[in-house]
């Protein structure tokens, strides 16, 4: 297994990425991966990619513009439109790279990116398959999952960010994770432990994004794209999810034409570590071997 630091162009910026290549002489199917809400690739995506690569799959793991090692100003700007453009450009890069099998590109997403990959598979041509775990699928449901006091505080910060945009180079920021009632985008009882648990020990990864994003959440419904996806989809739904409510996800999933849905009795952050991580990866590898054998 070999991991190389690479980059690809998206808009006028570049997205930093890792390219994992398995042993073997033939180009392997490639899994394109990016993280969820405000997170970066070093927050346990390497653990997933290593497991897939050990079983013969290539992986392209990237950071969105404005985050991590990618370029883009201002920093920590979370734009749904820009992130979807990054997904489309990552897929095109993988399709054109002769180190991998560009005819077998599988998009992989988790949490917020679990919704992005559904939207991407419905709109970008040439994608062969989709893996989506604990996906964000319904903006209103996720907004209602936020503590009411937190919603008010996030809205106030979002208004301040929008009003001061012409005057400031650095946006007004809002925390990604907090306790119930805090000014943060995720405030369920298990969020702080779960979010901090996927950060590398000793890291200084920013835990905030431009607050204007607070008004965008409720307008995004990637789950509605499931009916338009023709390729195989593996959907892992966490029944105890306090961040991305599972009921809308399971309702949308009924429209999948070629879907495999697993309902897991666990929470949103549990699948990144420990026994649930192992269970999830085993399910994903079984699905990959059935649909995209190496």
HELIX and SHEET records of a PDB file:
HELIX    1   1 UNK A   45  UNK A   54  1                                  10    
HELIX    2   2 UNK A   80  UNK A   96  1                                  17    
HELIX    3   3 UNK A  112  UNK A  123  1                                  12    
HELIX    4   4 UNK A  139  UNK A  144  1                                   6    
HELIX    5   5 UNK A  148  UNK A  164  1                                  17    
HELIX    6   6 UNK A  191  UNK A  197  1                                   7    
HELIX    7   7 UNK A  211  UNK A  215  5                                   5    
HELIX    8   8 UNK A  217  UNK A  219  5                                   3    
HELIX    9   9 UNK A  222  UNK A  228  5                                   7    
HELIX   10  10 UNK A  246  UNK A  253  1                                   8    
HELIX   11  11 UNK A  270  UNK A  272  5                                   3    
HELIX   12  12 UNK A  274  UNK A  291  1                                  18    
SHEET    1   A 8 UNK A   2  UNK A  10  0                                        
SHEET    2   A 8 UNK A  13  UNK A  21 -1                                        
SHEET    3   A 8 UNK A  58  UNK A  62 -1                                        
SHEET    4   A 8 UNK A  28  UNK A  34  1                                        
SHEET    5   A 8 UNK A 100  UNK A 110  1                                        
SHEET    6   A 8 UNK A 127  UNK A 133  1                                        
SHEET    7   A 8 UNK A 232  UNK A 238  1                                        
SHEET    8   A 8 UNK A 259  UNK A 264  1                                        
SHEET    1   B 3 UNK A 184  UNK A 186  0                                        
SHEET    2   B 3 UNK A 173  UNK A 177  1                                        
SHEET    3   B 3 UNK A 208  UNK A 210 -1                                        
END                                                                             
